[in-house]
C-alpha cells in the first residue's frame, strides 16, 4: 500500500505541482487549501506525512503544527514545511527552526520534521519525504 501524503497550501499551483511530483513517485496524495481544512483531513484520513505551507489563511502553518504536535493521536505524523517565507520576509528558516528545537518544551512543538523552500527542488523534496517515510 502506498504512503499517503497530505499537502496543505493555499496556492493551487503549488498543490498541483506537489501532487503530481509525489504521485509520479508512487505516493497517494490528499489536499487541503488552508490550515483548518488540513486539520480536518488529518483527523479523518490520518496521512503518513504532511507537507504544509507556513503562511495560510484560517490557520497558519505554525499554529497547525503546534496543534498537531500537541495531539496525542496526531503528533507522530511527520510534518514538512514547504514555504517561500524566507524569500518574502528575510527570515532564516534554519535559525528559526533551530531556536525552536533548542527552546523549552512549550515551543518544542514549533519544530517541523523538515522543511523545503519554494521554489521547491523536486529531488531535495523527494529525498526528504523518503527519509521520513522510510
Residue, then its C-alpha position, 0 to 999 in steps of 0.5 A: x500500500x502506498x504512503x499517503x501524503x497530505x499537502x496543505x497550501x493555499x496556492x493551487x499551483x503549488x498543490x498541483x505541482x506537489x501532487x503530481x511530483x509525489x504521485x509520479x513517485x508512487x505516493x497517494x496524495x490528499x489536499x487541503x487549501x488552508x490550515x483548518x481544512x488540513x486539520x480536518x483531513x488529518x483527523x479523518x484520513x490520518x496521512x503518513x506525512x504532511x507537507x504544509x505551507x507556513x503562511x495560510x489563511x484560517x490557520x497558519x502553518x505554525x499554529x497547525x503544527x503546534x496543534x498537531x504536535x500537541x495531539x496525542x493521536x496526531x503528533x507522530x505524523x511527520x510534518x514538512x514545511x514547504x514555504x517561500x517565507x524566507x524569500x518574502x520576509x528575510x527570515x532564516x528558516x534554519x535559525x528559526x527552526x533551530x531556536x525552536x528545537x533548542x527552546x523549552x518544551x512549550x515551543x518544542x512543538x514549533x519544530x517541523x520534521x523538515x522543511x523545503x523552500x519554494x521554489x521547491x527542488x523536486x529531488x531535495x523534496x523527494x529525498x526528504x519525504x523518503x527519509x521520513x517515510x522510510 
